[in-house]
Amino acid sequence: MCNRRGCAQSTEVPVLPKDETWPFLLRFPISAFGMCLGVNSQAMLWKTLESEPSMAFLHVHPTANYVFWWVSVALTIIVSVTYLLKVIFYFEAVRREFHHPVRVNFFFAPWIACLFLVKGEPHPVWEIHHVVYNLLMLPILCLGLKIYGQWMSSGERRLSKVANPSNHLAVVGNFVGALLGAKMGLRELPIFFFAVGLAHYGVLFVTLYQRLPTNVQLPKELHPVFFLFVAAPSVASMAWARISGEFNDGAKLLYFISLFLYMSLVVRINLFTGFRFSLAWWAYTFPMTSVALATALYASEVDNLLTRALAVGLSVIAVVTVTAVLATTLYHAFVCGDLFPNDVSIAITRRKPKFSKMLTQIRSSSSDVKDLVLSIPNFSSGSKHSSTNSRASNSAGECPVMAHMHERAERAFDRRCTTDCMHTRLAYIEQ
């Protein structure tokens, strides 16, 4: 599953023992920002249920949006400060996460979570200064230039080799930025980010559907990230609706794609059973909330009993899912204490000597010995003659069978001596 620089190799050994609990910061992964995505998107949902005309019959009080927004702010600050400390004290572990084929996509998550906070802010978003938008979109743009460039040209990190459902996080940030920018009254930047996101989403979608043999194979405990298939088209439909000013055919096209993907994942219940709870379960929350948000906007455009019921039903599912996953997270964090296990695949810093370097040193030492031997006058010819004479004298009084056996024994002894010398040399190099 891991690439060349993303996990432990045979030439690397863990600094800390696996049977002991490692320092908390070293066990705190970048995927913890998935909690922020799930909770922060709920602030957007409650604000939408309060403001959308199709949801007016629910009479949602603004207090719900205030509560979820402040909880989201607190959670985002806690997770961000904790990971910032990890960057300071364990930068090597952070670097390895950035080169991991799955976790690298979660480096988009902090900025997407902040975009959710701005979008879900209780006050109107057009009152927020455009500088805030530019500051949040700049890291997404820089990460996109890095990651998309690797998808296109890098040998070890090309998309056909590292493609997995978590790559949707690298795309959905463009759609969230386009959605927020259009809501703030901007025009050109939202279209730019929407175009970038749409181009790479199409390539990613086709690559993931092909299931190439070179693709990264997800372990069973990471299967919840398959729900990220739903996130990109649902957010893209809302973004295009805000850019165009209405939930037109383009927005409906993207929304129906997300709705179909949502249903196709729900009916495959066996894909999401049989593994223990982990932070990966937060991958359920954000996509479910995104579909509920898009359905609420769709119900405002196509207002009837069916669309309203669908919007309410998906919203209830999203709220229940976030509440259940949040409660389970708190239980495993403070009661069981097993929410953050040792991160063996990342926290590795000490390297063994590479085998290629060993061979180079062995060859150089062998050449030195050979030069020393050849420098002795008549050593080669003398040794050959002495060996020939000794064998001839020994075999003179022996039968041909015994002479052949003696010759084989001498060859085996020479090979064993050579092997022992190589092993001694390797042990010396490792020390």
C-alpha positions in Angstrom: 0.0 0.0 0.0 2.8 2.4 0.7 5.1 4.0 -1.8 8.8 4.3 -1.9 9.0 7.0 0.8 5.7 6.6 2.6 6.3 3.6 4.8 8.9 1.4 6.3 11.4 -0.4 4.1 13.6 -3.4 4.6 16.5 -1.0 5.1 14.7 0.9 8.0 14.1 0.1 11.6 11.7 1.8 14.1 13.3 4.1 16.6 10.7 3.3 19.3 9.7 -0.3 20.3 6.4 -1.5 18.9 5.3 -3.1 22.2 5.3 0.3 24.0 3.0 3.3 23.7 4.8 6.0 21.8 4.5 9.8 22.5 1.1 11.2 21.8 2.3 13.7 19.2 4.0 10.9 17.3 0.7 8.9 17.3 -1.5 11.9 16.2 -2.1 11.6 12.4 -2.9 14.2 9.8 -6.2 12.2 9.2 -7.4 13.6 12.6 -8.6 16.7 10.6 -11.3 14.4 9.2 -13.1 15.1 12.5 -13.0 18.8 11.6 -14.5 18.2 8.2 -17.4 16.2 9.7 -18.3 18.7 12.5 -17.6 21.8 10.5 -19.9 20.7 7.6 -22.7 20.3 10.2 -22.5 24.0 10.9 -23.1 24.5 7.2 -26.0 22.1 7.2 -27.8 23.8 10.1 -27.3 27.2 8.5 -28.7 25.9 5.2 -31.7 24.3 6.9 -32.4 27.6 8.6 -32.0 29.8 5.5 -33.2 27.8 2.5 -36.9 28.4 1.5 -37.6 24.7 0.9 -36.7 24.0 4.5 -38.7 26.9 6.1 -41.4 24.5 7.3 -38.9 23.0 9.8 -38.6 26.3 11.6 -34.9 25.7 12.5 -33.8 28.1 15.2 -30.5 30.0 14.6 -29.2 28.6 18.0 -28.4 25.3 16.3 -26.1 26.9 13.8 -24.4 28.9 16.6 -23.8 25.9 18.8 -22.4 23.7 15.9 -20.2 26.6 14.7 -18.6 27.3 18.0 -18.0 23.6 18.6 -16.4 23.5 15.2 -14.2 26.4 16.0 -13.0 24.8 19.2 -12.4 21.4 17.6 -10.5 23.0 14.7 -8.3 25.0 17.1 -7.5 21.9 19.2 -6.6 19.7 16.3 -4.6 22.4 14.5 -2.5 23.3 17.6 -1.9 19.6 18.3 -0.7 18.9 14.8 1.4 22.1 14.7 3.2 20.8 17.8 3.9 17.6 15.9 5.3 19.6 13.0 7.7 21.3 15.5 8.8 18.3 17.5 8.5 15.4 15.0 9.0 16.9 11.6 10.3 13.7 10.1 7.0 11.9 10.9 5.1 14.8 9.2 7.4 14.5 6.2 6.7 10.8 5.9 2.9 11.5 6.1 3.3 13.9 3.2 4.9 11.2 1.1 2.3 8.6 2.1 -0.1 7.9 -0.8 -3.2 8.1 1.4 -2.3 10.6 4.1 -0.9 13.2 1.7 -4.5 14.0 0.6 -5.4 14.9 4.2 -3.1 17.9 4.1 -5.9 19.6 2.2 -8.3 18.9 5.1 -7.2 21.8 7.4 -7.9 24.4 4.8 -11.2 22.8 3.7 -12.3 22.7 7.3 -11.5 26.4 7.6 -13.5 27.1 4.4 -16.4 25.3 6.1 -16.1 27.5 9.1 -16.3 30.6 7.0 -19.2 29.2 5.0 -21.1 28.1 8.1 -20.4 31.3 10.0 -23.7 32.6 11.5 -23.3 36.0 9.9 -23.6 36.5 6.1 -20.5 35.5 4.4 -20.4 38.5 2.1 -19.5 40.6 5.1 -16.2 38.7 5.4 -13.2 40.3 3.7 -11.9 38.8 0.5 -8.4 38.6 2.0 -9.6 35.8 4.2 -10.7 33.8 1.2 -7.4 34.4 -0.6 -5.4 33.3 2.4 -7.4 30.0 2.7 -7.2 29.2 -1.0 -3.5 29.9 -1.4 -2.4 26.6 0.4 -5.0 24.6 -1.6 -3.6 26.1 -4.8 0.0 25.3 -3.8 -0.8 21.8 -2.7 -2.7 21.3 -5.9 0.2 22.4 -8.0 2.4 19.9 -6.1 0.0 16.9 -6.1 -1.5 17.3 -9.6 2.0 17.7 -11.0 3.0 14.4 -9.5 -0.1 12.8 -10.8 0.8 13.9 -14.3 4.6 13.4 -14.5 6.1 11.7 -11.4 7.0 8.1 -11.9 6.5 6.8 -8.4 3.5 9.1 -7.6 1.7 9.2 -10.9 -2.1 8.9 -10.6 -2.3 5.4 -12.1 -0.1 4.2 -9.3 -1.3 6.1 -6.2 -5.0 6.5 -7.0 -7.3 5.7 -4.1 -10.6 7.2 -2.8 -8.8 9.6 -0.4 -7.6 11.5 -3.5 -11.0 13.1 -3.6 -9.9 15.4 -0.8 -7.3 16.8 -3.2 -10.1 17.7 -5.6 -13.0 18.7 -3.4 -11.1 21.7 -1.9 -11.4 23.4 -5.3 -15.2 23.0 -5.3 -15.5 24.2 -1.7 -13.4 27.2 -2.6 -15.6 27.9 -5.6 -18.7 27.6 -3.5 -17.5 30.0 -0.9 -16.1 32.5 -3.4 -19.4 32.6 -5.4 -21.3 33.1 -2.1 -19.0 36.0 -1.2 -19.7 37.7 -4.5 -16.5 36.9 -6.4 -16.6 35.8 -10.0 -13.3 34.9 -11.7 -11.6 33.0 -8.9 -14.6 30.7 -8.2 -14.7 29.8 -11.9 -11.0 29.2 -11.9 -11.1 26.8 -9.0 -14.2 25.1 -10.3 -12.5 24.4 -13.6 -9.3 23.0 -12.0 -11.4 20.8 -9.7 -13.6 19.5 -12.5 -10.7 18.6 -14.8 -8.9 16.6 -12.2 -12.1 15.1 -10.8 -12.9 13.6 -14.2 -9.4 12.0 -14.5 -9.5 10.7 -10.9 -13.0 9.3 -11.3 -12.1 7.3 -14.4 -8.8 6.1 -12.9 -10.5 4.8 -9.7 -13.3 3.1 -11.7 -10.8 1.2 -13.8 -9.2 -0.3 -10.7 -5.8 -0.7 -12.4 -3.4 -3.3 -11.0 -1.0 -0.6 -10.2 -3.4 1.3 -8.0 -2.9 1.5 -4.2 -5.0 -1.2 -2.5 -6.8 0.1 0.6 -6.8 -2.1 3.7 -10.2 -3.1 5.0 -10.1 -0.6 7.9 -9.8 2.3 5.4 -12.9 1.3 3.5 -15.0 4.2 4.9 -13.0 6.6 2.6 -15.0 5.1 -0.3 -17.7 7.5 0.8 -15.5 10.3 -0.5 -16.7 9.4 -3.9 -19.9 11.2 -3.0 -18.3 14.4 -1.7 -16.8 15.9 -4.9 -19.9 15.8 -7.2 -22.3 17.0 -4.4 -20.1 20.0 -3.5 -19.5 20.7 -7.2 -23.2 20.8 -7.8 -23.7 23.5 -5.1 -20.7 25.4 -6.3 -22.0 25.5 -9.9 -25.5 26.5 -8.6 -23.9 29.5 -6.8 -21.7 30.5 -9.7 -24.6 30.4 -12.2 -27.1 31.8 -9.8 -29.6 28.9 -10.0 -29.7 25.2 -9.7 -29.6 24.6 -13.4 -29.1 21.5 -15.5 -25.3 21.5 -14.9 -25.8 21.6 -11.2 -28.5 18.9 -11.4 -26.2 16.7 -13.5 -23.5 16.7 -10.8 -26.1 16.3 -8.0 -27.6 13.2 -9.6 -24.2 11.7 -10.0 -23.6 12.2 -6.3 -27.0 10.8 -5.4 -26.4 7.7 -7.5 -23.0 7.1 -5.9 -24.5 7.6 -2.5 -27.1 4.9 -3.1 -24.6 2.5 -4.8 -22.4 2.7 -1.6 -25.4 2.3 0.8 -26.5 -1.0 -0.8 -23.0 -2.4 -0.5 -23.2 -2.7 3.2 -20.7 -5.6 3.4 -18.0 -3.3 2.2 -18.2 -1.3 5.4 -18.5 -4.0 8.0 -16.0 -6.3 9.8 -13.4 -3.8 11.0 -12.8 -1.9 14.3 -13.5 1.7 14.9 -10.8 4.2 13.9 -10.5 7.8 12.7 -11.2 6.6 9.2 -14.9 6.4 10.2 -15.1 10.2 10.0 -15.0 9.7 6.2 -18.7 8.8 6.4 -19.7 12.2 7.9 -18.6 14.9 5.5 -19.9 13.2 2.2 -23.3 12.4 3.8 -23.6 16.1 5.0 -22.6 17.3 1.5 -25.4 15.3 -0.2 -27.9 16.6 2.4 -26.8 20.2 1.6 -27.0 19.7 -2.1 -30.5 18.1 -1.7 -31.7 21.1 0.3 -30.6 23.4 -2.5 -32.2 21.1 -5.1 -35.4 21.1 -3.2 -35.5 24.9 -3.4 -35.3 24.7 -7.2 -37.7 21.7 -7.6 -40.0 22.2 -4.7 -42.4 19.3 -4.0 -43.2 16.8 -1.3 -40.7 14.2 -2.6 -37.7 16.6 -2.7 -38.5 18.0 0.7 -38.8 14.6 2.2 -35.5 13.5 0.6 -33.8 16.6 1.9 -35.1 16.0 5.5 -34.3 12.3 5.4 -30.7 12.8 4.2 -30.2 15.6 6.7 -31.4 13.4 9.6 -29.1 10.6 8.4 -26.1 13.0 8.3 -26.9 14.4 11.8 -27.3 11.0 13.3 -24.1 9.7 11.7 -22.0 12.7 12.9 -23.4 12.4 16.4 -22.8 8.6 16.6 -19.2 8.9 15.2 -18.4 11.8 17.5 -19.7 9.9 20.6 -17.8 6.8 19.6 -14.6 8.9 19.1 -14.9 10.4 22.6 -15.5 6.9 24.0 -12.4 5.4 22.4 -10.3 8.5 23.2 -11.1 8.9 26.9 -12.5 5.5 28.0 -10.7 2.9 25.9 -7.7 5.0 25.2 -7.1 3.3 21.9 -8.0 6.0 19.4 -4.4 6.8 18.5 -2.4 3.6 18.2 1.3 3.5 17.4 1.9 4.9 13.9 4.4 2.2 12.8 4.2 3.1 9.1 5.2 6.7 9.7 7.4 7.2 12.8 10.6 5.7 11.4 13.8 7.6 11.2 16.9 5.3 11.4 18.2 3.6 8.3 20.2 0.5 7.9 23.0 0.5 5.3 21.6 -0.1 1.8 22.6 -3.4 0.2 23.9 -1.6 -2.9 26.4 0.3 -0.7 27.4 -3.0 1.0 28.2 -4.6 -2.4 30.2 -1.5 -3.4 32.4 -1.7 -0.3 32.8 -5.5 -0.7 33.8 -5.1 -4.3 36.3 -2.4 -3.5 37.8 -4.5 -0.7 38.0 -7.5 -3.0 39.8 -5.5 -5.6 42.3 -4.3 -3.0 43.0 -7.9 -2.0 43.4 -8.9 -5.6 45.8 -6.1 -6.3 47.8 -7.1 -3.2 48.0 -10.7 -4.4 49.0 -9.8 -7.9 51.7 -7.5 -6.6 53.6 -10.6 -5.1 56.1 -11.8 -7.8 55.3 -15.1 -9.4 52.5 -15.7 -6.8 49.8 -16.5 -9.3 51.9 -18.9 -11.4 53.6 -20.4 -8.4 50.3 -21.1 -6.7 48.9 -22.6 -9.8 51.9 -24.9 -10.3 51.9 -25.9 -6.6 48.3 -26.6 -6.6 48.6 -28.7 -9.8 51.6 -30.6 -8.4 49.9 -31.3 -5.1 46.8 -32.5 -6.7 48.8 -34.7 -9.1 50.8 -36.2 -6.3 47.8 -36.8 -4.2 45.8 -38.4 -7.0 48.7 -40.5 -8.1 48.2 -43.0 -5.4 44.4 -42.8 -5.4 41.8 -44.2 -7.5 40.0 -41.8 -9.9 36.8 -41.9 -7.7 38.7 -40.8 -4.6 40.6 -38.1 -6.5 37.3 -36.7 -7.8 35.9 -36.6 -4.2 39.0 -34.9 -2.9 38.7 -32.2 -5.6 35.0 -31.6 -4.8 35.8 -31.3 -1.1 38.5 -28.7 -1.8 36.1 -26.6 -4.0 33.4 -26.7 -1.3 35.9 -25.6 1.3 37.0 -22.7 -0.9 33.3 -21.6 -1.3 32.6 -21.8 2.4 35.6 -19.7 3.2 34.5 -17.1 0.7 31.0 -17.0 2.2 32.3 -16.7 5.7 34.5 -13.8 4.6 31.5 -12.0 3.0 29.4 -12.4 6.2 32.2 -11.1 8.3 32.5 -8.1 6.0 28.8 -7.4 6.1 28.7 -7.5 9.9 31.6 -5.1 10.1 29.8 -2.7 7.7 26.6 -2.7 9.7 28.5 -1.9 12.8 
